[in-house]
């Protein structure tokens, strides 16, 4: 089997697996919708209408904007663009598992060990996405005539995007989560080991700090939502009971409210950041005030929105959420021992703030959307305001906090002084054991030294070309040494070279002779022993 044939076979297998994942998700949603339709005491449509609703809800779980009927028979359809974020978990999880458990490369030269394979991962992601999109196109065509008709352009944009991202995450996991290429901002002159450690340490610390800060914002948003629901418990209960009088209808409202809980958490995080969220055109709810005239539909989660007017200390306390998120960034960046100096710590905190802002903006864009026409076209947080506020809060609090925490961590660390070699002093002369010093040797070209004489070295005739030095018997390696090395003796000196004579060393006395060892006589009865004779017994 050639490599091209193997890749084609793998692509087709991934297409089939992607179609199966889409069918499994669509079937799960259909089961829930059909159960609710069967339990409804007053179904206004037949089973075909319920199946079309199930297809529309499944497309809504991928971010597709739907069109519901208007309030009057002749009115234009009303857009429904607020996607319950909890519904996205089902198709994302199915696609992730499908790409992660994709069949291996069947080519004979494929490595059995998992390794980063760009071409193989591309075929897996592409195959799963294509197979999933085929089922999605059929669902769009089937749901167009139902009460929740999808917009084809919105489905063509959102469904492949969600599926491709989830499939890419699954393929990345199957390849061992490779870190990818090194960033371009690293200098080329650094050794490869240092470049890899620097990039991975800084990027890893920034990613962990951003993830922790974003999780802190979401936790703070969930806390704000829980407190507001408890504070407005009566209004929430009244809205829940007023939407339907039968238990199947109330169960449907409860399921919808549970699916919208992640949206409410993101709204709470945006409220704590400061920009708040829109409650219709011209109406914004922030910790400082609720401006404009809110157009709030009757729904349990929306009943917990603060009342109009200026804010007070309970709403101002929501601003503590981004402060805690900035402190989390400072904690991760300031305590990271893999970072170098203060500049690298500040840069890592800034990178974490940017990543946190991008994540908050993406969540805000997914959590909002239109709920109708007119004043309900703007509903939810504005993504760019939420992202900019998250970036500003985490950067303003995180960067100084990281530097302060780093300084506090290093406060007890002694400064390590690098020893510098001391410069060698220039000698004024050669100092001997006694007598005057020899004249100093200046730097630069060395000339004759006064008081010293060296006879020229006679190396004899130069060797003929092609003749080795070993051919001459008169050559001795010691001939390269000077024949005479004497200096004029200064006045008062009697030893050679102008120095006083060395004191005479007395001769070492000879050692006394060692006396010979006494001879031990052999016993008269002893006979010579051979190697085979047994050892005589001890006298004991």
Buried (B, 14 or more C-beta within 10 A) or exposed (E): EEBEEBBEBBBBBBBEBBBBBBBBBBEBBBEEBBEBBEBBEEBEBEEEBBBBBBBBBBBBBBBBBBBBEEEEEEEEBBBBBBBBBBBBEBBBBBBBBBBBEBEEBBBEEBEEEEEEBEEBBBBBBBBBBBBBBBBBBBBBEBBBEBBBBBBEEBBBEBBBEBBBBBBBBBBBBBBEEEEEEBEEEBEEEEEEEEBBEBBEBBBBBBBBBBBBBBBBBBBBBBBBBBBBBEEBEEBBEBBBEEBBEEEBBBBBBBBBBEBBBBBBBBBBBBBBBBBBBBBBBEBBBBBEBBBBEBBBBEBBBBBBBBEBEEBEEEBEBBBEBBBBBBBBBBBBBBBBEEBEEEEBBBBBBBBBBBBBBBBBBBBBBBBBBBBBEEBBBBBBBBBEBBBBBBBBBBBBBBBBBBBEBBEEEEEEEEEEEEEEEEEEEEEEEEEEEEBBEBEEEEEEEEEEBEEBEEEEEEEEEEEEEEEEEEEEEEEEEEEEEEEEEEBEBEEEBEEEBBBEEEEEEEEEEEEEEEEEEEEEEEEEEEEEEEEEEEEEEEEE
